[in-house]
Amino acid sequence: MVLFERERFPRAHVGESLLPATLAILDDIGVLPAIAAEGFVRKAGATMSWGRDAQPWSWYFAETNRRFPHSYQVWRPRFDQILLEHSARCGVRVRQGEAIRSVNENGVELANGARVEASMVVDATGQSALLACTHGLQEWDPFFRNLAVYAYFDGGRHLDPPDDGNIFIEAYEHGWLWKIPLAGGVSSVGAVVDRDFGAAGIRKRGRKRFFREQVAAAARSNAMLEGAELREGPFAVRDWSWCASAMTGPGFVLVGDAACFIDPLFSTGVHLAVSGAHLAAAYVTTALRTPSFGSAAAESYERLYRTQYRHFHELATLFYASNRARDSYFWEARRLTGATHRDPRTAFVRAVSGQAAAGYERSVLGHGVLPDDFATALQAELASRESRRMRPDGATRVRTAPGLEVRGAAVLGDGCFEPGYVIAGPGRDDLPVSTLVASLAHHARDDTLDAIAARIAQANDADAEQVREATVAAAELLIADGVLEVPGQVASG
């Protein structure tokens, strides 16, 4: 494997705030010890001036993530260099300072005109999105048409303990501001504003003056920067969200910002890039080792990646719409758009249930003013889930919920995609399940769990009592999630 990197590391990059889910992947690939030893600031959660009023409030990873109750605020030049060096140690031939000019079905052409053949090309060109631009795959998001202006400061102060390692997010008239504490007394500070407002302001007043005006408008952030000195910047980047219409194709796969970009509100950029790279590695391994299974693996790669993107997108849309701490054109436009941007029940299911990617949804949504349709759907769904809660036994009769079915699919295994099963249906993200759960859902035709377990045990020549215990335990979770129904029980919303 050869990696062509246009820059020479270390190189500057924005996006310093990590999520615990990112650490899980970094641990899986063996690079987390090097990151933990680097001395990055430990991040316990986030503090926000956002929602019903301007009074700051905090949420913590420890509330929902036992394995990783903290993450890190990283200095991206060093963080990215650690990842690059880890790739080299794993056998990747790293060629820095060599840009790609174009990609074709047989490989790539370098900026110097040299051609390199390849069976598979992974496009990780960031927001340059080489392949997406070349193939006309970019689909722009009309909701998140923002612009970010950011800089780095020495000095100033951070939040008080225990929030001193938190990212601070403050809503203000024209958008919102982030302040991220980095090692060595450095702060990353950025303002996210409407694209047209930002572009016009920069043209009229210049980038530095415009940035200073945004910081001054965010009272708490401005106070923390009192006495701080500008270290680097300000810089401006377009934060206009988009997603590729296809993330795979003949001989290529898109990953990270080259596949999609979502508003930076929940620090999801690095996570989507790391998670996408993890999935892309599994896809490439599968496609090269087992070409006959490549198309199924490509379909699953796109499904899993789009599920994450859609989850973060819908959560950010809802959170923008829930802010009442500030009134302005920026916030009113996003409240009106966000209130009609999605089906309420589907948004709730995706934003609050079954998603481990972030883990903070229940906390942050509790501080906003939710649109009426969403709040109604949320209460109905919570009541429905509570009504389904039960501890079944072998005599409990169950059936698969209407519209759901078990499908064969490529599921993520150990470093590759493998044949497996998902439970799929309208308004749901596909749920990968074990063979036992797939058999349970398949055989659930208004019969008792004892009878279903007996059929599964016989079909698999397995111990009947062990299968029965596992079947009853799995049924409890599937009933609560609405995959299985108990005849006579209150139907799901």
RAWO-V488901 format. One record per helix or strand of 3 or more residues. SS is the DSSP state (hx for helix, st for strand). FROM is the first residue (numbers start at 0). LEN is the number of residues. Records with the same first field share a line. If there is no record, write none. Layout:
# RAWO-V488901
SS: FROM-LEN + FROM-LEN
This chain:
# RAWO-V488901
st: 1-4 + 40-3 + 44-5 + 56-4 + 70-3 + 92-4 + 99-5 + 106-4 + 114-3 + 120-3 + 137-17 + 166-6 + 174-8 + 185-9 + 228-16 + 251-3 + 396-4 + 404-8 + 416-8 + 430-3 + 444-4
hx: 19-9 + 31-5 + 60-3 + 75-14 + 125-3 + 129-5 + 182-3 + 194-11 + 206-11 + 218-6 + 255-3 + 263-3 + 268-21 + 290-32 + 328-11 + 343-9 + 360-5 + 371-17 + 434-9 + 448-12 + 463-17
